[in-house]
Structure formats: structure tokens, C-alpha cells
Amino acid sequence: MENKTPVPDEKKAKYDPKSGEVEPAPIEMEGARVMANEAGDELGDETPLDKDDVRQLAEDYVTRRGADDTENFKDYAEDKATGGEQPSRPR
């Protein structure tokens, strides 16, 4: 039998059986928080997005693409803002 090192909880994604959605691992959301903080002021000046919108877009971005770089995230957020799409907020 092969010994596998267990994956720490902060690196595990969580599955919601009711909705069928996968919640990203907490460590990924930390990356989203950092990206939102780095890009927030600039995006707030250049787009109609507020801090909550930027944070939600960062979480969506990291969920779909993984933690990338802030410049790519800014382009993504600007595209969403100018395309008339507002980020989906949890209810």
C-alpha cells in the first residue's frame, strides 16, 4: 500500500451536495483577496465597480482560472464592468 501525504484542509475544495457546486479551497480565496486588494483602487477609479464587486470578481476569476497575476485579473474585471455584467453576489 502506498503512503500518501494528507492534503491540508486549507488546500481542499469543499463540495456542496445541495447545490452541486464546488467551493474553492480557502487558500485559493486568499489569493483572490490579495488580487482584489491590489487591483481594487485602480478598478474603483476606472470602472463602476465597488469593493464588493471587485472582491466577487476576484473570487470568480480564481475559481475559473486559478491565481494568476493581477494585470490579467484587472483586464478580466474591466471586461466584465464594461460589458454591462455585474458580478454575481451570493444571497
C-alpha positions as CSV (number, residue, x, y, z in Angstrom):
1,M,0.0,0.0,0.0
2,E,1.3,3.4,-0.9
3,N,1.5,6.1,1.8
4,K,0.1,9.4,0.7
5,T,0.6,12.6,2.5
6,P,-2.8,14.0,3.5
7,V,-3.8,17.3,1.9
8,P,-4.2,20.1,4.5
9,D,-7.8,21.4,4.9
10,E,-6.9,24.9,3.6
11,K,-5.9,23.3,0.2
12,K,-9.1,21.2,-0.1
13,A,-12.0,22.4,-2.1
14,K,-15.4,21.8,-0.5
15,Y,-18.3,20.3,-2.3
16,D,-21.9,21.4,-1.5
17,P,-24.2,18.4,-2.1
18,K,-27.3,20.5,-2.2
19,S,-26.2,22.9,-5.0
20,G,-23.7,20.6,-6.6
21,E,-21.2,23.5,-6.6
22,V,-17.6,23.2,-5.5
23,E,-16.4,25.9,-3.2
24,P,-12.8,26.8,-3.8
25,A,-10.2,25.9,-1.2
26,P,-9.6,28.7,1.4
27,I,-6.0,29.1,0.2
28,E,-7.3,30.0,-3.3
29,M,-9.7,32.6,-1.8
30,E,-6.7,34.2,0.0
31,G,-5.2,34.7,-3.5
32,A,-8.5,36.2,-4.6
33,R,-8.4,38.6,-1.6
34,V,-4.9,39.7,-2.4
35,M,-5.7,40.3,-6.1
36,A,-8.8,42.2,-5.2
37,N,-6.8,44.4,-2.8
38,E,-4.1,45.0,-5.3
39,A,-6.4,45.9,-8.1
40,G,-9.3,47.5,-6.1
41,D,-8.3,51.1,-6.1
42,E,-7.4,51.2,-9.7
43,L,-10.5,49.4,-10.8
44,G,-12.6,51.6,-8.5
45,D,-11.3,54.7,-10.3
46,E,-11.6,53.3,-13.8
47,T,-14.9,51.3,-13.6
48,P,-18.3,51.5,-11.8
49,L,-17.2,48.5,-9.6
50,D,-17.2,48.9,-5.9
51,K,-15.0,46.9,-3.4
52,D,-17.6,44.1,-3.1
53,D,-17.9,43.8,-6.8
54,V,-14.1,43.6,-7.2
55,R,-13.9,41.0,-4.4
56,Q,-16.6,38.9,-6.0
57,L,-15.0,39.1,-9.5
58,A,-11.6,38.1,-7.9
59,E,-13.3,35.0,-6.4
60,D,-14.9,34.2,-9.7
61,Y,-11.6,34.7,-11.5
62,V,-9.6,32.5,-9.1
63,T,-12.3,29.8,-9.2
64,R,-12.3,29.6,-13.0
65,R,-8.6,30.4,-13.8
66,G,-6.7,29.9,-10.6
67,A,-4.5,32.5,-9.0
68,D,-2.9,34.3,-11.9
69,D,-1.5,37.7,-12.0
70,T,-3.1,41.0,-11.0
71,E,-2.8,42.5,-14.5
72,N,-4.8,39.7,-16.1
73,F,-7.4,40.0,-13.3
74,K,-7.7,43.8,-14.0
75,D,-8.3,43.1,-17.7
76,Y,-10.9,40.5,-16.7
77,A,-12.7,42.8,-14.3
78,E,-12.6,45.7,-16.8
79,D,-14.2,43.5,-19.4
80,K,-16.9,42.4,-17.0
81,A,-17.6,46.0,-16.0
82,T,-17.7,47.5,-19.5
83,G,-19.7,44.5,-20.8
84,G,-22.6,45.5,-18.5
85,E,-22.3,42.3,-16.5
86,Q,-22.2,42.8,-12.8
87,P,-20.6,40.0,-10.7
88,S,-22.9,37.5,-9.1
89,R,-23.2,38.0,-5.4
90,P,-24.2,35.2,-3.1
91,R,-27.5,35.6,-1.5
